[in-house]
Amino acid sequence: SGIIIAIGNILYLRWIDKVSIGRGKGMKRIWLLLLCLLFSLTLGSYNRAAAAGILSDVEVGFNNSYNLGEWTPIRVTINNTGHEIEGSLEVVVPASRDTDAIYSVPVNVPASSVKEYTIYAKIQRYTRSLDISLVGKNNKVIEKSTIKTLTHITEQGYMLGILTEDNASLGYWKDGLDTHPIFSDYQPISLSVESLPDRAEVMDNFGIIVLNNIETGNLREKQISALDSWVKGGGILIIGTGPNARRTLSGLSPGIIPVTTETTKNLESLGALEAKAGRPISGDSLPMVDLKSDKGFVVLQEDDIPLISLHSVGGGFVYTSAFDLGTEPILSWPGNKVLWERVLSDTLPYQRVMSLQTPSYMYINTTPQDLLGNIQAMELPPASIILFIFLLYLGITGPLNYIVLKKLDKREWSWVTIPALSIIFAGIIYGFGFTTKGNETIMNTISIVNLHDGSSQAELREHVGVFFPGRGDYIIDIDSSSLVSVGQDMDYGYYHQASDTAQVEARVTQGGSSRVEFDNVNVWMMKAFMIDKQLVDMGSVDAELTFNNNEITGRLTNNTDFPLENFVLHLGSAYQKLGNIASGESKNVSLDLSGLYNDMVDDVFPYGNFSTDASEYRKQDIRRDLFWSLVADQGGNVDYSPGSNLKADFFAFFEGGAEDKVRINNKEPDKAEGSGIILGTVDIGWNMTGPVFIPDELVRVTLEEEMSHNVKQDQHEPYTHFYDYDSYAVYSVDLDPFLDLEDMVVSIETGSDMGKTTIYNSNEDEFLEVDGNTIYVFGENMDWYIGDNNKAYIKLEPLQHEYMAFVPPSVTIEGRID
């Protein structure tokens, strides 16, 4: 701008010089010209200086680390030393294999002020750099900052948050354990009162959070709410207390941390900690507090003194230790993290353990977004009709046209008749396509609801597809502050191509409400986006169920606002179809645990058994695909942790739709369709009397990888792989939840004639061989085979030199309750 002003001044003064007279006046004009030039260049330099360095601080994710497919906060500080800035902050992120998405927030920074903004972006493909731009009202880039040091979390890892005011005391959490799968591959993230996210969607980045020695009373209300929602949604929280118990627990919600602490004392005997971790402690005593709670159960104790307690909250787990995690002798103890590896392995459900060991284990190949196009407007016209029109066109424009013109002796008219017939048939084809596709804007929504256990609150994710009947630009306004994302097709290991060569899929604007802009959409095209909502009041599914002698009986009530269809209750390999349940209706439950999971897969939505009505067929087809991707592909594992209530899973379908008001180019969609699935769990009581039979689905059998050699547990199938003759596997059977049974008999079935089976005998301190494939533990031999940790250990060795695969032992328990 300064150069332009200078050139203008020069031209103006030269014109003045031509019409002026006098040598002296000419010299004055030269001096005036130089002064104007100097002023103009100074002004231009000032403008550039005012614009430079405005984006003074930019952080992507957590310490410039991000999780693929999760909401990544991008914090930007704008240091405005010049005039008022009004415009937007924008970040370009990979949305799919060859497209980008732009996420933006409006900004208004007064002159000479500093403001901080946060953009939430969902990165769907690996990238090492991101561009963040400050854009003015005229769509001109004021300044751009490129972050080139990004670190992504691999499909084998997760983020572990460390929330403390004394980072040095928890420094040992920043190094993984090579031989311990839960803590072998994770990215440690230091958190503080200031940096703890205040949105539950962002908290989902963390698999585990360790909280110790921090004044939680300083946390903001939104941060506490986000932490609560994260735990209820499946988070794992590890809390250290000890002398700092009061300040560490004071700000947390009682519903999440249902423990109280009494007086501080010194624990003189540390044998339980040493035994659990298998590492000696070089210390005489450990400062601790008395943990008191009416809920949960004690995971580890020393002479009836609780050391670690576990509370199951919704779908999450809260571990509270009676001691500080960052003081001596814990700080320098080689077993400080091995302790938690073993505690989590022993108490978490199988699927949660697998999600930490290999997060991609929970990855869904078929996403609901793939199903949005299953509407009539997106269907191709029947091939038979297209073929008929094509053959008719050939017949009329060819032989018939020639015969008619020849009979009229007007064959030269073919120059007119053939183009005319082509135009007519083009109109017919367009009319046929218009009749099939229509000219309506159609919105299709697939809703996925995860009900929080024991609560009416839920996490809601809406996959929305909009069918556009005409070419053009479209603006979609969502009357909600929920986070909206575009893009899909995550592919682990594939890096996104450079942003400057990728096409922009959409622009997402965040703020009080959300907006998605799609530019230059083709005719009859569908575009998709996703809405994440937290803590939606969806009602509840309540149950009064009791487990008794291999059967679950009781009553289940639908207290949601929706009529639920195709309701199925399932536990492990067993299931029961309850059909349709109206809002407020109850149904009786009689679930036999001897069922087969594969039968449910074939029985709920069998192929070739759908209605002949097209719309009904599409609805059933969508539900079948949702069932396969969200339920069937996850396997028939029991979501059960020792000491907690047994839980049964359920799923059901409902007629869904977008919860928030959606407008397309400032109008409501012409037509809206929707379907939804509700997923959740219900508690099952253990109040039994008389004879009891507990099937193998409810007894935890764990491969002890540290005690085994050259074997690996299959992630998706119930097989252990043995790679050579020297391989052997050691399995532990957790019997702690069942030791109150009278006359208990434990039957351990190995089921293989190709392997040698031994069981650990604590009296002999070695594994002893047994006859046959079944081991019985009862009566006096229980003291031999069940150790102080209430576990039995079985060792399996192959009898052949080549590679083999075995199913882990299965365990059933019989007894009685008086």
N, C-alpha and C positions, 0 to 999 in steps of 0.2 A: 504493500500500500504506500510506503514511503517513496519507493522508486516512481510509482505512478504519479504521486503528487509532485515530485521533483521534475519529472518530464513535463507535466502540465505547466508548472511555473516557468520552465525554460521557454516553452513555446509561447506562453503569454508575454514574457518579457521581451522575447525577440520581436513579437508583433508590435509591442509598445515602442521598441527601438526604431522600427521602421517609420513610425508616424511621428517620432519625436525629432526635435532639432536641438543641436548644441552638443559640443564635445563633453562639457562638464556633466550634463545630465546623463550622458551615456556611461560615464565612469560610475556615477551613483547607481545606475541600473545594474551594472556589473556586480557591484558590492551587494546590492539587494538580492540579485540572483543567487550569489554564493551563500548568503545568509538563509534564503529559502531552501536551498538545496541541503545545507547542513541541518536545518530544522526538520526537513522531511525525512532525511536518513535517520536522524535521531529518533523521530516518532516511529518509524518502521522498526528500528532496533528495539525500542521500548515495547512495542506490541509483541514482538517475537519473545522478548524476555519474559513478558507477563504470561505468555502461553507455555513457556518451557518449565518442566518440572512440576506441573500441576498434579499429576498422578504420583504422589510422593511415596506411597506405600501400597503394594499389591501382594496379597497372599492367596494362593489357590489351594482350596481344601484345607488340610492340616499339615503345616510345615511343607507346603507344596507337594503333598501326597494326596492321591484321590483314589476312590473305589469305583471300578467300572460299573455302570448302571445304577449307582446311588446318587443321591442329591449332594452335590459338591458346593459348599459355600465359597464364594470368591469375594474377599473383603478388599475394598479399595478406599484409600484416603485421598480426598481432593483438597489440595492446599491452594486456594485461590488468592493470589496476591494482586489480581487486577480487578476488572469490572465484573458485575454479576454474570454468572453462567447459568443458563437454562437450556436443558437438552436431555441427554440420556447417556448412561453408561452401557456399553455393549461388549459382550464376549462371544466369540465364534468358537463353537465346539463341534467335534465329530458327532453326527447323528446316525449315520449308517456307513456302509462300505464306501460309498462315493458321494455322500451329501453332508453338508454342514447344517447346523442350527444356530440361530442368533438368539441369545437371551439378553434381555435389557431391563433396566429400571430407570424411571424418570428421575432427573436430578435438578435441583435448584440451589445453587450455592451463592449466597450473597457476596458482595465485594469484600475482599480482605478477610476471609473467614476460612475455617477448616471444617469439613464434614466427612463422615464415613458412611459408605454405602455397602450393601451386601447383595450380590447377585447369586441366585441359586440355579445351578446348571446341572443337567444330567449328561454325563459324558458316556457315550455308548461304545466308543472304540478307543483303543489305546492311542495316545498321542504324547509326545515329549514337550510340546510347547502350546501356548495359548496366546491369542491377541486380545487385549482389553483396550477399548477405545472410548474416549470422551468425545461425544458428538454434539454439536450445537443444534439450535432450532432449525438452521438452514441445511441440516444434514451434512455439514462440513465437519471433518474430523479435526478437533482441536488438538488432541494429543493421543498417541497410541503407545501402549507399553506391551512388550512381548516377554512372557515368562518362559524361559527355555530350560529350566531345571526341574521339570515335573517328574515325579516318581509314581508309578501306578502299583496298585496292589494286585499281585498275580492271582490266578484262579486257585492257587494252592494256599493262599494266605488270607489274613483278615487284619483289621485294625484293632489294637488293644489300647484303650485309653487309660492313662495314668493321671488321676485327679488328686493332686496334693499341693500343699504349699511348701513342701520340702523335697524337691526333685532328687537331691543327692541321696536321700534315705531310701528311695525306691529305684535307684539306678540299676539294681540287678534285674529288674523287669525288662530292661532294654536289650537284653541278650537272650536269644532263643536257646532251647535245649535240643540238641541234635537227635538224641535218642528218645525223646518224649513227644509223641505226635501232636498233642493239643497245643503245646508251647514250642513247637519246632519252627514254625514259619508264620510270623506275624510282624506287623509294622507297629512299633511302639509310638504312641502319640501323647505328648505331654499336654495336659489340660489344666486349666486354672478356673477360678471363679469368673474371670472375664471371658475366657475362650470357650467355656462349655456351651454347646449349642442350645438355643432356646426354641428349636423346632424339632418335633419328634421325627419328622422325615429325614432330617440330617443326622440325628442320633443313630439311625439305622446303619450308618457306616461302621459302627463298632460291634464287634462280636462279644467282647468282654470289656468291662470297665473296672479298674482297681481304684478304690477310694480310701484314702488314709490321711490322717493328720491334716484336716482342712476345716475351716470355719464354714460349714454348710449354711449357717444362718445368713451368710452374705449372698447366697444365691438368689437370683431374681425369681419371681413367681413363675414366669414362663419357662425358666430353666428347670425348676422343680417339676412342672407339669410335663415337660418334654422327657425328663428322666423317668417319671412315673409311667408314661405311655410306652417308653422304650422297654422298660422292664416287663410290663404287662404284655407287650407284643412279642416277648421271647428273649429279651436281653439277659445277660449273665453279669451280676454285680457282686464283686468281692470287696468286703468292707473290713478294714482294720480298726480296732478300737484301743484297748489298753488305757493308759493314763489320759489319752486324748479323746476318750469315748464321748464325753459330753459335747464338745465342740464339733466332733465329726458327725454325730447323729442328730444334733439339735434342729437343723433345718430341713431334715428329710421327712417325707410324709409317713405317718404311722401305718398307713395301709401298705406301704412298700417295705418299711423296716419295722415289723411288729415285735421289736425287742426293747427291753429296758436294761440298764446297767446299774449295778449296785457298787459297793465299795471296791476300791483297788487293793489288790494284794499281790504277793509274790508266789508264783507256782514253783515249788522246790523240785518236783519230779518231772522230767521232760521225756520220760520213756515213751509215751504215746506218740509224741511228735517224731521221735527218732524211729520208732517202729513203722510209722506210716510212710515216712520218706525213705527209710533205709539208709539214713545218713546220721552219724553221731553229731551232737551239739556240744560245742566247747563253751559251756556256761553252767552255772550252779542254779540259777533261778530265772524266772521270766515274769516281768510285771504284767498283770492281767486284771480283768474285771469280771464280776459275776454276771453272766448273761441270763436274763429271765424272759420267758416268752410262753404264751399259751398256744402258739401255733408252730408249725414246722416240726423239726426233729433235730436231735443232736447227731452230727456227723462224726465228731471225734471228741473223746473225753478222757480225762486222767483221774482215776479213782472217783468216778461220779461227778467230776468237775467239768462242765461243758467248755470245750476249747473252740469248736467250730459248730455253728448251727446253720441249718438250711431251711429257707422258707420258699415255697412255691407260690408265686404271685402271678395270677393270670397264666400266661404262657411262659413266664420268665422265672429265673432262679436267683435268690439273694443269699449269699454266703456271708455270715458275720463271724469274725474271729474275736475271741476274748482278749487278744493281744495286739499290740501295734505291729504293723508289717515292716516298719522301717527302723526299729531300734534293736540293740543287742539283747540277746544273742542271735536274733533272727537275721539281722543285717549281714553278718559274716558267715552264716550257716550254709554249707553247701547244699542242704536240702530245702532251702527256703522256697524255691519254686517247684521242686520235685513234689513237695507236699501237696501243692495245689493241683499239680498234674494228676496225682493219684486220687485226690478228693473229687475232682470233677469227673474223672474216668469212672469212679465207683458210683456216683450219684446222679449224673446226667442221663437222660434218655438216650437211646442209641442214636437216633437221628440228630440230636444236638451235638453229640460227640463227633459224628461224621461231618457235620456242617463246619466244625472247627478244624478238624484234621484236613478235610478237603472241601472247601466251600463250593466248588463246582459240582459237588455231589447233589446239591439242591437246585442246580441249574435246570430250568425247564426249556426243553427244545422247542416245543410248540407253544407260542404265546397266544393269549386271547386276542391280541391285536391282529393275528392272522385270520381270525374268524369274523371280523367286522364286515368283510365283503360278502358274507352269506346273506344277501338280500336279493329280492327279485330284480331290482334295477341293475344289479351288477352281473346278472346272469347273461350268458351268451344266447343269442337266438338259436332255435333248433336248426341243426345242420341240414335236416331234410328240407325245410322251407327255403333256406338259402340256396340249396342245390336246385330246388324246383324253379326259383326265380331266375337263377343263372341260366339254366337250360332253356327256360321260356324266352329269356332275352336272346340267347343264341339262335333259337328257332325262328323268332320273329324278325330279328335284324338280318338274319342270313337267308335261309331258303324261302321263307314266306315273303319277306320283303322283295326278294329277287323275282319270285313267281308273279306277284301282283304287278310290279313295275313292268315286267316283260309282257304280261297280258295287256297292259295299258299302253305298251310301247313307249314307256317313259323311263327307261332305265337310267337316263342321266339325272333323274330326280334323286337317285341314291345319295348324291352329295347333300341333299336336304333331309331325306327321310331317316338315314342312319343317325346323324347327330340328333335329330328330333326324338327318335326312339330311345337313344341313349339318355337324353335329358329326362324323358318320361320315366324310364326305368330307374334312373338315379333318384327321382322324386319318390317312386314307389319304395325303393330300398330305404331312403331316409324316413319316409312315413312309417315304414314297418319298424325301423329302429326307434323312432320317436314314440311309437305305440308301446314298444317293449321297455324302453328306458324311461320315458316320460320326461316332463320338464319340471319336476318337483325337486326341491332341496330336501334330502332325507338324512336324518341323523340316527345312527344306530349305536347303541350303548351296551357294553358288556361290563357288568359290575361284579367285583369280587369283594366279598365281605368276610373279614376275619374277626369273629366275635371274641372279645376278651373273656377269658374264663371267669365265671362268677360275677359278671358285670353286664350292663346293658350297652356299654361302650364298645366300639368296633373300629377297626381300620378299614377304610373303603378306598378301593382303587377302581377308577372308571376308565375303561378303554372306549374312546369315542371315535367313530368314523363318520365323516360327512360326505355324502354323495352330491357332487356339483353337476347340474344338468347342462351348464354352459361354460364356455371359455371365459376367463377373466381373473381379476384379483378379488380375493375374498378376505374379509375381516370377521373373526369369530370372537365375540365378547362373552366371557364367563363371569357371572355375577358372584364371584367368590375370590377370597384371597388364597385359595388352595394353590399348591404348586402344580404347574402344567408343563408337560414335556412333550417333545416330538422325537421321532426316530426309534429304531429298534435294531434287530439283527446284530446282537453282540456276538463276537467271534474271538474267543480267547487266543492270544498269540498273534493276531493280525493288527498291524499298525495302520492307522488312517493315513490316507494320502494328504499331501500338503493342502492347507485350507484354500490357498489362492487358486487351486485348480478344481476345487469341488463346487458343486452346485448347492445353493442355499435352499434347504428344504422348507424352512419356515422361520418366522421371527416371533418370539414369545416375549411379551411385555408383562412384567410383574409389578405389583403395587397393591392398592386397595381392592382392585379387581384384576382379572387376568385377561390378556388378549393374545390371540394367535393369528398371524397374517400369512396367508398363502398367496404367492404371486404367480400370475400367468398359468393358472390351472387349466388343463385341457378339458374339452367337452366330455361329459359322462365319466368323470374321474372321482375316485374317493380318496380323501386325505384323512389321516388319523392322528390323534394326540391322546395323551393320558393325563388324568387328574388324580392326584394323591390327596386324600383327606384323612385326618386323624381324629380319633375320639368322636365319632359320629354316634348319636343315640339311635341304635337300631332295635332296641328291645332285647330280649334274651330267650334262650331255649333252656328251660329248667327241667330237671329230672330228679326223681327220687328212686335211685337204683341200688340194688344190693347184689353182691356177688356171693353165690352159695352153691358149692359142689358143682363146679364147672358150668354154671349157668348164671346169667345176669337177668334179674327180673325187677319189675317196678313199673313206673309210669313216667311219661315224658310229655311236657306241655310246651306248645308254641306260643310264647308271649311276645313275639315280634308283631309288627303291624302288617306283615305280609302273609298271605296264604302260601305255605311252603309245599312244593311238589317234589315227587321222587325222593322223599326223605329216606336216608339210609344211615343206620347206626352200625359202626364197625369197630372191632378191637382185634388187632393182630390179623389172623387169618379168618376170623369169624365175622359175620355180618347179618343184619336183619333189615329187610325192606319194610318201612312203615307206610309207604305210599304218600298220599296227599294229606296234609294237616292244616286245617283252617286256623286263622289267627284266633288264639284263645282256646283252641281245641287240645285235648289230651288223648294219648294213645298208650295202650299197654305194651310193655317190652318183655320179650322172652328170647334172650340171645344165648344160643348154645355155642360154647366156645370150641366145639369140635368141628366147626365149619371150615371151609377152604376159601382162602383169599382169591384164588384164581376163578372160583365159581362166581364170586361177586363181579369180577371183571367181565365175565361172559354173560352174566344174568341181568345186570342193571340196565345196560343199553345194548342189547344184542343187535348185530348187523342184520339188515333185511327184515326188520320187524317194526318199521316205522309206518306212519299213516301215509296214505296215498295223496292226501291233501298237501299241496306244495308248501304252504306257509307252515303247517304243522310239521312237515318233514324237515324244513329248515330249522325250526326251533329244536326238534329232537337231535338233529345233526350237530348243532352248536353245543347242546348240553352234553352229548356224548364226547365231543372233543375236549370240553372243559373237564369232564370227569377223568378222561384219560391223562390230560396234562397235569392236573392239580391233585388228583387222588391216586389213580391206578399206577402211574409212573413212580410214585413215592414208595411203593412196596407195602408190605403188610406188617411192618414193625410195630411193636407195642410202645407207645409213648408213656413209659413208666419209670419212675425213679424210686428207689427204695426209701421207705419212710414216709412217702407222700401217698395221697389217695390214688387209687387206680383210676385211670381216665379212659373213656371211650370217645373216639372221634365220630363226628357226623358231618354229613353234607346234605344240602337240599337246594332246590332251585326256586326262583321267584321271577315274576314279571318285573324286570328292572327298568331303569331309565335314568337319565342324568338328574342328579339331585338338585343341582343349581340351575338357574335360569340361563339359557344359552341363546344368543342372538347372532344371526349370520347376516352381515351387511345391514345391520340395524333392524332386522326382521326375524321373527321366530321361524324355525324350520317349517316347511310345508307339512312334513310328516316325521314322526319320531317313533322309533322302535327300540326295544331293549330286552335284555334278559340278564339274569344275575344268579350267582351261586353264593351260598352262605356256608362257611367252614367254621367249625368250632369243636369244643370238647365238653363233656359233662363228667362230673365226679361219680364214682361208684363206691358205695360204702363196703366196709369189711365186717359188718356186724353179723357174724355167722354163729350158728350153734350146731352141735352134732358133728357128723362126719364131714370132712373137707377134702376135696381133691383140687389141686392147683395145677393147671396144664403148663406145658413148657413155654407157652407164650408169655407167661407172667413171671418167669424165673430168669434172672439176668445171668447170661454166660458171656464172659468177656475174654478176648484174646489178649494175654499179657505179652505184649511185644518185647518188652525189656527182658523177660525171662525166656523168650523163644529164640529160635535161630533160623535165619534164612527162610522165613515164611511171610506171607502177606494175606491179609483178609480182603476178600473182594468187597468193593464198595456197594455194589448193587445186587449181588447174589450171595446166598448163604454158603459160601465156600471159602476154605482156607487153602492157599496154594503152597505146596511144598516143592522146592526147586531141585533138591538133590538128596542123596542118601543120608547126609548128615543133618538134614533139616528136622526140626521138631517144634511142636507148638505146645504151649502151656496155657490152659484156659482156667479162669477162676469162676466159681459159682457163688454168687452172693446169696446167702441164706438168712441174712439179718432180718428181713421183714417177716420171716415165718417161724422164728425160733420159739414163739409163744404157743405153738401148736402142741397139743398133747399127743404122745405116741407117734411122733413124726417119723416118716420113712421117706428118704430121698432116693429116687431112682435116677441114675445117670447113665444114659444110653449113648454109646459112641457110634454104633451103627456101621462099622467097617471091619471087614475081615482082612484088609490089606494093611492094617496098622497095628502097632503094639501100644496098648493102653496101660498107663500106670497112674496111681493116685498118691498124693503126698501124705505121708504118715508123720505126724509131728513127734510121736514117741521115738521113731527110728531116725527122724530128720533126713528122710530120703523118699524118693518115689518108689513105690512097691507095685509090682505087676499084679494084675488081677486076671481071673479066669473069665472068658467070655467077653461079650460086648456091653454087659450091664453091670454097673457098680451100685450096690445098695449101702446106704449110710443110715444106720438106725441104732437105737439102744446104746450099748456101751462103746461101740466103735465111733460114735459121733465125736467123742473127745479126741480120737486119733486123727480123724480126717477133717474136722472143722477147727480152724485155728482161732487165735485170739481176735482176729478181725472178722470172724464169723463167715469165713470163706473156705471153700474146698478147692483144691488145685488138681487138675487132671492134665496129664501129659500124653500127647499122641505123637508116635514116630512111625514113618512109613517103613514097610518091609521090602520095598523095591528100590532100585537105584535111580530109576527115571523119575521125571516130573509127575506129580500126582496132585489131586485136589480132593479134600475131604469136607464134609459138612461138620460144623462144630457140634459138640455133644449137646443133646437135648436133656432137660431135667424136668421131672414131674415130682410133686410132693403130695403125700397123703398124711392125714392126721385127723384130729377132732378138736372142737372147742366146746368145753362144758358150759 
